Amino acid sequence: MNREPKEYRRIAVCGGIYNNYLALEAALEDIRRREVEAVFCLGDMGAFGPHPDRVFPLLGEGKVLAIQGNYDQSLATGLDNCHCGYTDPRDNYFAQLSYEYTFRKTSHENKAWLGKLATHRRVKLGQYRVLMCHGSPRRTNEFLWESTSPNCLLEKFCRDFETDILLCTHTGIKWHRALDGYGHIINVGTIGRPENDGQVHVWYTLLTAGDDLQVEFIPVRYDHETLAREMEKEGLPSEFIETIRTGWWTTCLEILPAKERARGKY
């Protein structure tokens, strides 16, 4: 029996946590002050940062409703890589270092919990139908970039998957597009690492139903220097640590479209 999706008026949604438990803790503290009815995570609890098992108690305490990302699927099923969708050898090299560290450091219990998560979630936000996914509705590791995702594709997603609001992440860069006459596409960003803009804070998204949809991208400042020191102690790549300290991506660059890459330093 199909159940009607639960209805809310105000929700908070975050993308990839990437083991950044300090940013998650700061985001949840900020969210608690904003009188939301529910908090959602669109997957990728692990990757990039240190101490993956520190994320899971915070998810429980914050009553975060999560779905699977590609990382979560790989960890839960014991795959040999993250299936992040990269094609460049250098990108895949650093992705593999990150995945092998996270796989070793994630408990069996937490891997099992990840395996129980759904890949999509539907809710109502006032009058709007909402579909949450990780990459896209058709593929967990699909990158939907602002500069290269045409309206015709996004409108097709909304029609085919019967939704008014499509929420995604995976790219690590937030954006929102209101489609003429049909739907909203919102990449909610990530709280695991900065956005390749030279700023060290991270982002989550606040959505409020009213006469019109209100979409707010909320910056989260956290103790990034402590995170960087912990990454050093764990032997994670210096390239990752530089990103945390500077706000500029040093890896996963080849997947960026030209317009998004031009905003960065490298």
C-alpha positions as CSV (number, residue, x, y, z in Angstrom):
1,M,0.0,0.0,0.0
2,N,1.4,3.4,-1.0
3,R,1.3,5.9,1.9
4,E,0.7,9.6,1.4
5,P,4.0,11.5,1.8
6,K,4.3,13.3,5.1
7,E,3.6,17.0,4.9
8,Y,5.8,19.8,6.3
9,R,5.9,23.6,6.1
10,R,9.6,24.2,6.9
11,I,12.5,21.8,6.5
12,A,16.3,21.9,6.5
13,V,18.2,19.8,4.0
14,C,21.9,19.1,3.8
15,G,24.1,17.3,1.3
16,G,27.3,15.3,1.7
17,I,28.7,15.2,5.3
18,Y,32.0,13.7,4.1
19,N,33.0,12.7,7.7
20,N,32.9,16.3,8.7
21,Y,31.3,15.8,12.1
22,L,32.3,19.3,13.3
23,A,30.4,21.0,10.5
24,L,27.4,18.6,11.1
25,E,27.4,19.5,14.8
26,A,27.5,23.2,14.0
27,A,24.8,22.9,11.3
28,L,22.4,21.0,13.6
29,E,22.9,23.6,16.3
30,D,22.0,26.4,13.8
31,I,19.0,24.4,12.5
32,R,17.6,24.0,16.1
33,R,17.3,27.8,16.3
34,R,15.3,28.0,13.1
35,E,12.1,26.1,14.1
36,V,12.1,23.5,11.3
37,E,9.8,20.5,11.4
38,A,12.4,18.1,10.0
39,V,16.0,17.7,9.0
40,F,17.0,15.7,5.9
41,C,20.4,14.5,4.6
42,L,20.8,13.6,0.9
43,G,23.6,11.1,1.4
44,D,27.3,10.6,1.5
45,M,27.9,10.5,5.2
46,G,31.5,9.5,4.6
47,A,34.5,10.7,2.4
48,F,37.2,13.3,2.6
49,G,37.4,14.0,6.3
50,P,38.5,12.1,9.5
51,H,36.7,9.8,12.0
52,P,33.6,8.7,10.1
53,D,32.0,7.0,13.1
54,R,31.6,10.3,14.8
55,V,29.0,11.4,12.3
56,F,26.4,8.7,13.2
57,P,25.6,9.6,16.8
58,L,25.0,13.2,15.7
59,L,22.6,12.0,13.0
60,G,20.6,10.1,15.7
61,E,20.6,12.9,18.2
62,G,19.5,15.4,15.5
63,K,16.8,13.1,14.3
64,V,18.2,13.5,10.8
65,L,16.2,11.6,8.1
66,A,18.8,10.4,5.6
67,I,18.9,8.7,2.2
68,Q,21.8,6.9,0.5
69,G,24.4,8.5,-1.6
70,N,26.9,6.6,-3.7
71,Y,29.4,6.5,-0.9
72,D,26.8,4.9,1.5
73,Q,25.9,2.3,-1.1
74,S,29.5,1.3,-1.6
75,L,30.3,1.2,2.1
76,A,27.2,-0.9,2.9
77,T,27.8,-3.4,0.2
78,G,31.6,-3.7,0.5
79,L,32.4,-2.4,-3.0
80,D,36.0,-1.6,-3.8
81,N,35.5,2.1,-4.6
82,C,33.1,4.9,-4.0
83,H,31.5,4.9,-7.4
84,C,31.7,8.7,-7.3
85,G,31.4,9.0,-11.1
86,Y,34.8,10.6,-11.7
87,T,36.6,9.8,-15.0
88,D,40.0,11.5,-14.6
89,P,42.8,9.3,-13.2
90,R,44.0,12.0,-10.6
91,D,40.4,12.5,-9.4
92,N,40.0,8.7,-9.0
93,Y,43.3,8.4,-7.2
94,F,42.3,10.8,-4.5
95,A,38.8,9.4,-4.3
96,Q,40.3,5.9,-3.7
97,L,42.5,7.2,-0.9
98,S,39.4,8.8,0.7
99,Y,37.3,5.7,0.2
100,E,39.8,3.2,1.6
101,Y,40.3,5.3,4.7
102,T,36.6,5.7,5.3
103,F,35.9,2.0,4.7
104,R,38.5,1.0,7.3
105,K,37.3,3.4,9.9
106,T,33.5,2.9,9.6
107,S,32.1,0.2,11.9
108,H,30.2,-2.8,10.7
109,E,27.1,-1.5,12.6
110,N,27.2,1.8,10.8
111,K,27.8,0.2,7.4
112,A,24.7,-2.0,8.1
113,W,22.7,1.2,9.0
114,L,23.7,2.8,5.7
115,G,22.5,-0.3,3.9
116,K,19.0,0.1,5.2
117,L,18.6,3.7,3.9
118,A,16.4,4.3,0.9
119,T,17.8,5.9,-2.3
120,H,14.9,8.4,-2.6
121,R,12.4,10.1,-0.3
122,R,9.2,11.9,-1.1
123,V,7.5,14.5,1.2
124,K,5.0,17.3,0.8
125,L,6.1,20.9,1.5
126,G,2.8,22.8,1.7
127,Q,1.3,22.5,-1.7
128,Y,4.5,21.2,-3.3
129,R,5.5,17.6,-4.0
130,V,9.2,17.1,-3.1
131,L,11.5,14.4,-4.4
132,M,14.9,14.0,-2.7
133,C,17.7,12.1,-4.3
134,H,21.5,12.2,-4.2
135,G,22.8,12.8,-7.7
136,S,19.7,12.7,-9.9
137,P,16.4,10.7,-9.9
138,R,17.8,8.3,-12.5
139,R,21.3,7.8,-11.2
140,T,22.8,8.1,-7.7
141,N,26.2,9.4,-9.0
142,E,24.9,11.7,-11.7
143,F,26.3,15.3,-11.5
144,L,23.7,18.0,-12.1
145,W,25.7,21.2,-12.6
146,E,24.1,24.6,-12.8
147,S,25.9,25.5,-16.0
148,T,25.4,22.3,-17.9
149,S,22.0,21.0,-16.9
150,P,19.5,22.2,-19.5
151,N,16.0,23.2,-18.6
152,C,14.5,20.5,-20.9
153,L,16.3,17.7,-18.9
154,L,15.2,19.2,-15.5
155,E,11.7,19.6,-16.7
156,K,11.6,16.0,-17.8
157,F,12.8,14.9,-14.4
158,C,10.0,16.8,-12.8
159,R,7.4,15.4,-15.2
160,D,8.6,11.8,-15.3
161,F,9.1,11.6,-11.5
162,E,6.0,13.5,-10.7
163,T,7.5,16.2,-8.5
164,D,7.3,20.0,-8.1
165,I,10.6,20.3,-6.2
166,L,13.7,18.1,-7.0
167,L,16.4,18.2,-4.3
168,C,19.8,16.9,-5.0
169,T,23.5,17.2,-4.0
170,H,26.6,15.2,-5.2
171,T,28.3,18.1,-7.0
172,G,29.3,19.9,-3.8
173,I,28.1,23.3,-5.2
174,K,24.7,24.7,-4.3
175,W,22.2,26.2,-6.8
176,H,18.5,26.8,-7.4
177,R,16.6,27.1,-10.6
178,A,12.9,27.9,-10.9
179,L,11.7,26.3,-14.2
180,D,9.3,28.3,-16.3
181,G,5.9,26.8,-15.5
182,Y,7.1,23.6,-14.0
183,G,9.0,23.0,-10.8
184,H,12.2,23.9,-8.9
185,I,15.6,22.2,-9.0
186,I,17.7,22.8,-5.9
187,N,21.2,21.5,-5.3
188,V,21.4,21.8,-1.5
189,G,25.2,22.0,-1.4
190,T,27.2,20.0,1.1
191,I,28.3,20.5,4.7
192,G,31.4,18.3,4.3
193,R,33.7,20.7,2.5
194,P,33.7,24.3,1.3
195,E,32.4,25.3,-2.1
196,N,35.6,26.1,-4.0
197,D,35.1,29.8,-3.5
198,G,38.0,30.7,-1.1
199,Q,35.6,30.7,1.9
200,V,36.0,28.0,4.7
201,H,32.3,27.8,5.7
202,V,29.9,25.2,4.3
203,W,26.2,25.3,3.4
204,Y,22.8,23.7,4.0
205,T,19.4,24.7,2.6
206,L,16.3,25.9,4.4
207,L,12.9,25.5,2.5
208,T,9.7,27.1,3.6
209,A,6.3,26.7,2.0
210,G,4.1,29.8,1.6
211,D,2.3,31.5,-1.3
212,D,5.7,31.1,-3.0
213,L,8.5,28.7,-2.2
214,Q,11.2,30.2,-0.1
215,V,14.7,28.8,-0.6
216,E,17.5,30.0,1.7
217,F,21.1,28.8,1.5
218,I,22.5,29.0,5.1
219,P,26.3,29.3,5.7
220,V,27.7,27.2,8.5
221,R,30.9,28.3,10.3
222,Y,32.6,25.6,12.3
223,D,36.1,24.9,13.8
224,H,37.7,24.1,10.5
225,E,41.2,24.4,11.9
226,T,40.5,21.6,14.4
227,L,39.2,19.4,11.6
228,A,42.4,20.2,9.5
229,R,44.6,19.2,12.5
230,E,42.7,15.9,12.9
231,M,43.1,15.2,9.2
232,E,46.8,15.6,9.5
233,K,47.0,13.2,12.5
234,E,45.0,10.7,10.5
235,G,47.4,10.9,7.6
236,L,44.8,12.2,5.1
237,P,46.2,13.8,1.9
238,S,47.6,17.3,2.3
239,E,45.5,18.3,-0.7
240,F,42.3,17.6,1.3
241,I,43.7,19.6,4.3
242,E,44.5,22.6,2.1
243,T,40.9,22.7,0.9
244,I,39.6,22.8,4.5
245,R,42.0,25.6,5.4
246,T,41.6,27.7,2.3
247,G,38.2,27.0,0.8
248,W,39.7,26.1,-2.6
249,W,39.4,22.7,-4.1
250,T,42.7,21.0,-4.9
251,T,41.1,17.6,-6.0
252,C,38.0,16.5,-7.9
253,L,38.6,19.3,-10.3
254,E,38.5,17.6,-13.7
255,I,34.8,16.8,-13.3
256,L,34.0,20.5,-13.0
257,P,32.4,22.1,-16.1
258,A,34.4,25.1,-17.4
259,K,32.2,27.8,-15.8
260,E,32.3,26.2,-12.3
261,R,36.0,25.6,-12.6
262,A,36.7,29.2,-13.6
263,R,35.4,30.3,-10.2
264,G,38.1,28.4,-8.4
265,K,41.8,28.9,-7.9
266,Y,43.1,25.9,-9.7
